[in-house]
Amino acid sequence: MDLLSQVTIVAYIGVLGILSVYGLHRYFILYLYFKYYRRRGAVTPPPMGPADYPRVTVQLPIFNEYYVAERVIDSVGSLDYPRDRLTVQILDDSTDDTQDIARAAGERLAAKGFNVQYLHRNDRSGFKAGALAAGLERSTDELVAIFDADFVVPSDFLMRTVPYFQDERVGMVQSRWGYLNRDYSLLTRLQSILLDGHFMLEHTARFSSGRFFNFNGTGGVFRRIAIDEAGGWEGDTLTEDLDLSYRAQMAGWKFVFVPGLVCRSELPVDIFGFKNQQHRWTKGSIQVGKKLLAPMWRSRLPLRVKLEATFHLTANLCYLLIVLLSLLLPLSLVLRHHLWLNGVELWEILVFVFTTVSVFAFYLTSQREIYPDWKWRLKDVPMILALGIGMCINNAWAVSEALLGRQTPFVRTAKYRIENLRDNWKRKIYRSINSRSLLAEIIFSVYMCATLLALFKLENWGAMPYLLLFVTGYLYILGLSLFHAKR
């Protein structure tokens, strides 16, 4: 028993130690944000005269988006950019009635005086990356703007992004995401907080401090030559946007983030859509890390850029560690009376400050920086930790697939044009139920609940709040999965 206790506690402390490093990095992002962005303010480009506007191609990659394809195409019609310098490409790989909807919307756009190209592929090779590359073969324009089907294009988007390209070093300009259905449910509110932290803090801190950040696949503008010099779109990872972003910046191109420009999008409203999206993003980031971290470390890039890129591209490994922590935490609580190593409780307090408190500080700051009513929004921040824990099985699966080199197809996130509480998605087409992680979620939920009961009987009150995060997280994701699986 003593040997088991020692092995368990050592493994437990080791996992906490690695998670603490990533927690400290979250504090570092906050430091960069306040040092560079809050002190210096946003970067603004010089004014641009009408004669200087370059030609722009707007690419709209679409695949079976019956409910939202028309919305994004119609929103392009509101762009106030000179129409004689604008081309709209509808890159439609759809296999259903979306084709008819997209064609009709494109024809209406053309009737307004837009140059519209409707391109349909039958093979979907390369998935989204393949569609974007196919569109570029039909374009000679200097700039390329990209919007996913679930986005709404702001009318002033190009007028606010194109001026940045007067700097010949700029290869991409990214806007911040907003949300059409943020208040639809607790799940959508939590997603919005997660994305707010990613955009407002991570992107802003990395950009302002001269480190790499990424194009997010939509709501951004690329310089065509930057795409070409980086090697073009490649479909060997599930996050082709992250892959191209790093290759372009490694080739010397500068990226710009504009936090004040917001492109609204639709968040997944069902848990299975959210799981599919997170699986793709998580697996793709690890794939990009495997692909690019080694050549990056062999390059002559500054050490600060290499270190930040390493944290960025490996952060999702933490999901594997959280699964391991979920297994070790109950055992450590029960077995620690056999412990030969003193001071583990003090170490846990320090780790709590490094990890848990950093999450609260991070997302609290993101809400305060964006919303005037940020205090009211803080009620959801405690659930962010629980959501991350509950999603760890789904995302750890994705990490494992990436590490083992298992190839899987690009699974898009179904969107249903859900914009307010009156909208119902349960009878929509495209609904899918992914039971891949369901059994594991049941097992972990039972395991955590049993541990909580054991602690109650042992009167170990100090550990209960921390364990409750795990219980809440697993039960929340499991409950949503069972509820959303009902037709």
SULMOSUL-V142856 format. One record per residue. N is the residue number from 0. PHI is phi in degrees with one decimal (999 if undefined). OMEGA is omega in radians with two decimals (none if undefined). Layout:
n-><N & N>
phi-><PHI & PHI>
omega-><OMEGA & OMEGA>
//
This chain:
n-><0 & 1 & 2 & 3 & 4 & 5 & 6 & 7 & 8 & 9 & 10 & 11 & 12 & 13 & 14 & 15 & 16 & 17 & 18 & 19 & 20 & 21 & 22 & 23 & 24 & 25 & 26 & 27 & 28 & 29 & 30 & 31 & 32 & 33 & 34 & 35 & 36 & 37 & 38 & 39 & 40 & 41 & 42 & 43 & 44 & 45 & 46 & 47 & 48 & 49 & 50 & 51 & 52 & 53 & 54 & 55 & 56 & 57 & 58 & 59 & 60 & 61 & 62 & 63 & 64 & 65 & 66 & 67 & 68 & 69 & 70 & 71 & 72 & 73 & 74 & 75 & 76 & 77 & 78 & 79 & 80 & 81 & 82 & 83 & 84 & 85 & 86 & 87 & 88 & 89 & 90 & 91 & 92 & 93 & 94 & 95 & 96 & 97 & 98 & 99 & 100 & 101 & 102 & 103 & 104 & 105 & 106 & 107 & 108 & 109 & 110 & 111 & 112 & 113 & 114 & 115 & 116 & 117 & 118 & 119 & 120 & 121 & 122 & 123 & 124 & 125 & 126 & 127 & 128 & 129 & 130 & 131 & 132 & 133 & 134 & 135 & 136 & 137 & 138 & 139 & 140 & 141 & 142 & 143 & 144 & 145 & 146 & 147 & 148 & 149 & 150 & 151 & 152 & 153 & 154 & 155 & 156 & 157 & 158 & 159 & 160 & 161 & 162 & 163 & 164 & 165 & 166 & 167 & 168 & 169 & 170 & 171 & 172 & 173 & 174 & 175 & 176 & 177 & 178 & 179 & 180 & 181 & 182 & 183 & 184 & 185 & 186 & 187 & 188 & 189 & 190 & 191 & 192 & 193 & 194 & 195 & 196 & 197 & 198 & 199 & 200 & 201 & 202 & 203 & 204 & 205 & 206 & 207 & 208 & 209 & 210 & 211 & 212 & 213 & 214 & 215 & 216 & 217 & 218 & 219 & 220 & 221 & 222 & 223 & 224 & 225 & 226 & 227 & 228 & 229 & 230 & 231 & 232 & 233 & 234 & 235 & 236 & 237 & 238 & 239 & 240 & 241 & 242 & 243 & 244 & 245 & 246 & 247 & 248 & 249 & 250 & 251 & 252 & 253 & 254 & 255 & 256 & 257 & 258 & 259 & 260 & 261 & 262 & 263 & 264 & 265 & 266 & 267 & 268 & 269 & 270 & 271 & 272 & 273 & 274 & 275 & 276 & 277 & 278 & 279 & 280 & 281 & 282 & 283 & 284 & 285 & 286 & 287 & 288 & 289 & 290 & 291 & 292 & 293 & 294 & 295 & 296 & 297 & 298 & 299 & 300 & 301 & 302 & 303 & 304 & 305 & 306 & 307 & 308 & 309 & 310 & 311 & 312 & 313 & 314 & 315 & 316 & 317 & 318 & 319 & 320 & 321 & 322 & 323 & 324 & 325 & 326 & 327 & 328 & 329 & 330 & 331 & 332 & 333 & 334 & 335 & 336 & 337 & 338 & 339 & 340 & 341 & 342 & 343 & 344 & 345 & 346 & 347 & 348 & 349 & 350 & 351 & 352 & 353 & 354 & 355 & 356 & 357 & 358 & 359 & 360 & 361 & 362 & 363 & 364 & 365 & 366 & 367 & 368 & 369 & 370 & 371 & 372 & 373 & 374 & 375 & 376 & 377 & 378 & 379 & 380 & 381 & 382 & 383 & 384 & 385 & 386 & 387 & 388 & 389 & 390 & 391 & 392 & 393 & 394 & 395 & 396 & 397 & 398 & 399 & 400 & 401 & 402 & 403 & 404 & 405 & 406 & 407 & 408 & 409 & 410 & 411 & 412 & 413 & 414 & 415 & 416 & 417 & 418 & 419 & 420 & 421 & 422 & 423 & 424 & 425 & 426 & 427 & 428 & 429 & 430 & 431 & 432 & 433 & 434 & 435 & 436 & 437 & 438 & 439 & 440 & 441 & 442 & 443 & 444 & 445 & 446 & 447 & 448 & 449 & 450 & 451 & 452 & 453 & 454 & 455 & 456 & 457 & 458 & 459 & 460 & 461 & 462 & 463 & 464 & 465 & 466 & 467 & 468 & 469 & 470 & 471 & 472 & 473 & 474 & 475 & 476 & 477 & 478 & 479 & 480 & 481 & 482 & 483 & 484 & 485 & 486>
phi-><999 & -62.7 & -64.2 & -61.9 & -62.5 & -65.2 & -62.1 & -62.9 & -69.0 & -62.8 & -62.5 & -61.5 & -65.5 & -62.4 & -63.6 & -59.9 & -63.3 & -66.8 & -62.0 & -65.1 & -61.4 & -69.8 & -65.6 & -63.9 & -64.5 & -63.1 & -63.0 & -65.0 & -61.4 & -61.6 & -60.6 & -62.1 & -60.4 & -74.8 & -72.0 & -101.8 & -85.2 & -65.4 & -80.2 & -101.3 & 84.7 & -74.2 & -86.2 & -119.6 & -83.5 & -69.4 & -63.5 & -125.6 & -79.3 & -54.1 & -71.9 & -95.6 & -65.0 & -81.1 & -76.1 & -130.5 & -104.8 & -98.4 & -101.3 & -121.0 & -73.2 & -134.2 & -143.9 & 49.2 & -117.8 & -54.4 & -88.0 & -120.5 & -59.6 & -63.4 & -62.8 & -70.0 & -66.7 & -62.6 & -67.1 & -62.4 & -64.9 & -90.5 & -60.3 & -95.3 & -79.3 & -54.3 & -70.6 & -75.7 & -120.6 & -131.8 & -124.4 & -111.5 & -107.4 & -95.0 & -94.5 & -104.0 & -97.9 & -64.5 & -117.9 & -128.1 & -68.0 & -57.2 & -56.6 & -65.3 & -65.5 & -67.1 & -61.5 & -62.5 & -65.7 & -64.8 & -65.9 & -64.7 & -65.6 & -64.5 & -65.2 & -85.3 & 103.7 & -84.1 & -84.2 & -115.1 & -117.8 & -101.6 & -119.2 & -120.4 & -110.4 & -100.7 & -103.6 & 58.7 & -63.1 & 77.3 & 53.6 & -63.1 & -59.9 & -65.6 & -65.9 & -64.0 & -65.6 & -63.4 & -66.0 & -62.7 & -64.7 & -101.6 & -127.6 & -121.0 & -70.8 & -72.3 & -120.1 & -133.1 & -100.3 & -128.5 & -136.9 & -72.3 & -67.7 & -91.1 & -102.0 & -117.4 & -82.4 & -65.9 & -63.6 & -97.8 & -57.5 & -69.7 & -65.9 & -98.2 & -105.4 & -58.0 & -56.8 & -64.3 & -79.3 & -64.1 & -80.0 & -67.7 & -83.9 & -76.7 & -107.7 & -157.6 & -127.0 & -115.1 & -93.8 & -91.6 & -84.1 & -118.8 & -139.3 & -72.9 & -128.4 & -55.6 & -93.3 & -68.3 & -160.4 & -61.2 & -60.7 & -70.2 & -65.6 & -66.8 & -60.0 & -64.8 & -66.3 & -59.1 & -70.4 & -59.5 & -63.8 & -62.8 & -78.3 & -68.3 & -99.4 & -66.3 & -59.9 & -64.0 & -65.0 & -67.1 & -64.7 & -65.5 & -97.1 & 81.3 & -100.6 & -76.3 & -136.4 & -119.0 & -65.7 & -98.8 & 84.9 & -164.1 & 70.6 & -144.4 & -127.4 & -107.0 & -80.1 & -57.0 & -66.7 & -67.4 & -62.7 & -64.5 & -68.3 & -81.9 & 106.3 & 80.8 & -69.2 & -128.0 & -104.1 & -88.8 & -130.4 & -86.0 & -123.4 & -62.5 & -70.0 & -64.0 & -59.8 & -63.6 & -58.7 & -70.1 & -64.1 & -68.2 & -70.9 & -65.7 & -81.9 & 106.7 & -82.1 & -97.1 & -106.6 & -123.4 & -112.3 & -116.3 & -65.7 & -81.7 & -101.0 & -114.3 & -108.8 & -82.3 & -138.7 & -104.9 & -82.0 & -60.4 & -101.1 & -110.3 & -64.9 & -73.4 & -64.9 & -64.4 & -63.1 & -61.7 & -63.3 & -66.1 & -61.4 & -67.0 & -64.8 & -67.1 & -63.8 & -62.4 & -65.8 & -68.7 & -60.9 & -65.6 & -60.2 & -62.2 & -77.6 & -116.5 & -64.2 & -63.2 & -63.6 & -65.9 & -69.8 & -83.2 & -79.9 & -98.2 & -63.6 & -59.9 & -59.1 & -61.8 & -70.2 & -64.2 & -64.9 & -65.0 & -61.9 & -65.1 & -61.3 & -61.3 & -83.2 & -111.1 & -57.7 & -72.6 & -61.4 & -59.9 & -65.2 & -63.2 & -67.1 & -69.0 & -61.4 & -63.7 & -63.1 & -62.1 & -75.3 & -83.8 & -58.0 & -60.7 & -63.6 & -65.3 & -68.8 & -81.0 & -94.5 & -70.1 & -73.4 & -95.1 & -68.0 & -95.4 & -104.2 & -83.8 & 89.8 & -65.3 & -65.6 & -64.3 & -62.1 & -64.0 & -64.0 & -62.8 & -63.8 & -59.2 & -66.8 & -68.5 & -102.5 & -60.9 & -64.8 & -64.0 & -64.3 & -60.6 & -62.8 & -63.9 & -79.0 & -61.3 & -63.1 & -61.5 & -70.2 & -65.9 & -75.5 & -103.5 & -112.8 & -62.4 & -96.6 & -60.0 & -62.8 & -68.1 & -76.7 & -68.1 & -61.0 & -92.1 & -60.5 & -57.0 & -76.5 & -61.7 & -61.3 & -63.6 & -62.4 & -60.7 & -67.4 & -63.8 & -86.1 & -65.9 & -68.6 & -57.6 & -78.9 & -65.6 & -59.2 & -63.0 & -61.0 & -62.1 & -61.4 & -67.2 & -64.1 & -84.6 & 75.7 & -78.8 & -88.3 & -134.8 & -70.8 & -74.1 & -103.9 & -73.7 & -93.5 & -66.2 & -123.3 & -121.9 & 58.3 & -95.8 & -121.1 & -147.8 & -66.1 & -78.2 & -75.5 & -118.4 & -109.4 & -68.9 & -104.5 & -80.8 & -74.0 & 80.5 & -62.9 & -139.1 & -117.1 & -101.0 & -94.4 & -55.4 & -105.0 & -63.9 & -62.2 & -63.7 & -66.4 & -64.6 & -62.0 & -67.6 & -63.8 & -64.3 & -60.7 & -70.1 & -65.6 & -63.6 & -65.1 & -62.5 & -65.1 & -64.7 & -65.4 & -62.9 & -69.7 & -81.0 & 56.6 & -91.6 & -72.6 & -63.7 & -85.4 & -63.1 & -58.0 & -66.3 & -66.6 & -61.5 & -60.3 & -68.2 & -61.2 & -62.3 & -62.6 & -66.8 & -68.5 & -64.8 & -68.0 & -63.6 & -62.2 & -62.9 & -63.4 & -68.0 & -69.8 & -76.7 & -74.9 & -73.6 & -78.9>
omega-><3.13 & 3.12 & 3.11 & 3.13 & -3.10 & -3.14 & -3.12 & -3.08 & 3.12 & 3.10 & 3.14 & 3.13 & 3.12 & 3.11 & 3.11 & -3.13 & 3.14 & 3.11 & 3.13 & 3.13 & 3.11 & 3.05 & 3.07 & 3.11 & 3.09 & 3.04 & -3.13 & 3.08 & 3.09 & 3.11 & 3.12 & -3.12 & -3.09 & -3.12 & -3.00 & -3.05 & -3.09 & -3.11 & -3.02 & -3.13 & -3.09 & 3.08 & 3.12 & -3.13 & 3.05 & 3.13 & -3.10 & 3.11 & -3.12 & -3.11 & -3.07 & -3.10 & 3.12 & 3.07 & -3.08 & 2.97 & 3.06 & -3.14 & 3.12 & 3.11 & -3.05 & 3.00 & 3.11 & 3.13 & -3.03 & -3.00 & -2.97 & -3.10 & -3.12 & -3.10 & -3.10 & 3.13 & 3.11 & -3.11 & 3.08 & 3.14 & 3.13 & -3.11 & -3.11 & 3.09 & -3.14 & -3.03 & 3.12 & 3.11 & -3.05 & 3.04 & 3.12 & 3.09 & 3.03 & -3.06 & -2.94 & 3.06 & -3.00 & 3.09 & -3.11 & -3.07 & 3.06 & 3.13 & -3.12 & -3.13 & -3.11 & 3.11 & -3.12 & 3.12 & 3.09 & 3.12 & 3.09 & 3.12 & 3.12 & 3.13 & 3.10 & 3.11 & 3.11 & 3.00 & -3.02 & 3.03 & 3.07 & -3.09 & -3.14 & 3.08 & 3.14 & -3.02 & 3.14 & 3.12 & -3.10 & 3.12 & -3.08 & 3.12 & 3.12 & 3.12 & 3.13 & 3.12 & 3.12 & 3.10 & 3.14 & 3.10 & -3.13 & -3.06 & 3.04 & -3.09 & -3.08 & -3.08 & 3.14 & 3.05 & -3.04 & 3.09 & 3.02 & -3.01 & -3.08 & -3.13 & 3.01 & -3.03 & 3.08 & -3.07 & -3.10 & -3.02 & -3.09 & 3.14 & -3.13 & -3.14 & -3.07 & -3.13 & 3.12 & -3.09 & 2.98 & 3.00 & -3.03 & 3.09 & -3.06 & 3.14 & -3.12 & 3.05 & -3.09 & 3.05 & 3.06 & 3.12 & 2.93 & -2.96 & -3.14 & -3.02 & -3.09 & -3.03 & -3.12 & -3.09 & 3.06 & -3.14 & -3.14 & 3.09 & 3.12 & 3.08 & -3.11 & 3.12 & 3.10 & -3.12 & 3.08 & 3.11 & -3.13 & -3.07 & -2.98 & -3.08 & -3.07 & -3.13 & -3.09 & -3.13 & -3.12 & 3.14 & -3.06 & -3.09 & 3.08 & 3.08 & -3.12 & 2.89 & -2.95 & 2.87 & -3.03 & 3.05 & -3.11 & 3.13 & -3.13 & -3.14 & 3.09 & 2.90 & -3.03 & -3.09 & 3.10 & 3.07 & -3.10 & -3.11 & 3.10 & -3.14 & 3.09 & 3.11 & 3.11 & -3.06 & -3.10 & 2.99 & 3.13 & 3.07 & -3.10 & 3.13 & 3.10 & 3.13 & -3.14 & -3.13 & -3.11 & 3.12 & -3.14 & 3.14 & 3.04 & 3.10 & 3.05 & -3.11 & 3.14 & 3.09 & -3.12 & 3.05 & -3.11 & -3.06 & -3.12 & 3.12 & -3.01 & 3.02 & -3.08 & -3.11 & 3.13 & 3.12 & 3.06 & -3.10 & 3.10 & -3.02 & -3.12 & 3.03 & 3.11 & 3.11 & 3.12 & 3.13 & -3.13 & 3.10 & -3.13 & -3.13 & -3.10 & -3.14 & -3.11 & -3.12 & 3.10 & 3.08 & 3.12 & 3.09 & 3.10 & -3.06 & -2.90 & -3.07 & -3.14 & 3.09 & 3.10 & -3.14 & 3.07 & -3.11 & 3.13 & 3.10 & 3.11 & -3.12 & -3.12 & 3.10 & -3.14 & -3.12 & -3.13 & 3.10 & 3.12 & 3.08 & -3.11 & -3.01 & 3.13 & -3.05 & -3.10 & 2.99 & 3.13 & 3.13 & 3.04 & -3.13 & 3.13 & 3.05 & 3.12 & 3.10 & 3.11 & 3.09 & -3.02 & -3.06 & 3.12 & 3.14 & -3.12 & -3.14 & -3.11 & -2.99 & -2.97 & 3.07 & 3.01 & -2.96 & 3.06 & -3.07 & -3.13 & 3.01 & -3.11 & -3.14 & 3.09 & 3.11 & 3.13 & 3.10 & 3.12 & 3.13 & 3.10 & 3.11 & -3.09 & -3.01 & -3.03 & -3.12 & 3.13 & 3.11 & 3.11 & -3.12 & -3.08 & -3.06 & 3.00 & -3.14 & -3.13 & 3.14 & 3.14 & -3.08 & -3.02 & -2.91 & 3.06 & -3.14 & -3.02 & -3.12 & 3.12 & -3.10 & -3.08 & -3.13 & -3.10 & -3.06 & 3.12 & -3.13 & 3.12 & 3.11 & -3.14 & 3.12 & 3.13 & 3.11 & -3.11 & -3.13 & -3.00 & -3.13 & 3.10 & -3.06 & 3.07 & 3.05 & 3.12 & 3.11 & -3.13 & 3.11 & -3.14 & -3.13 & -3.13 & 3.12 & 3.14 & -3.12 & 3.10 & -3.12 & 3.07 & 3.13 & -3.08 & 3.09 & -3.11 & 3.09 & -2.96 & -3.05 & 3.08 & -3.06 & 3.12 & -3.02 & -3.13 & -3.10 & -3.13 & -3.08 & -2.96 & 3.14 & -3.13 & 3.02 & -3.10 & 3.13 & 3.10 & 3.14 & 3.14 & -3.09 & -3.05 & -3.05 & -3.01 & -3.12 & 3.12 & 3.12 & 3.09 & -3.11 & -3.13 & 3.11 & 3.12 & -3.13 & -3.13 & 3.12 & 3.10 & 3.11 & 3.13 & 3.09 & 3.12 & 3.12 & 3.11 & 3.13 & 3.11 & -3.11 & 3.08 & -3.02 & -3.07 & -3.09 & -3.02 & -3.13 & 3.14 & 3.14 & 3.13 & 3.07 & 3.13 & 3.12 & -3.13 & -3.11 & -3.11 & -3.14 & 3.14 & -3.13 & 3.11 & 3.14 & 3.09 & -3.13 & 3.14 & -3.13 & -3.12 & 3.08 & 3.12 & 3.11 & none>
//
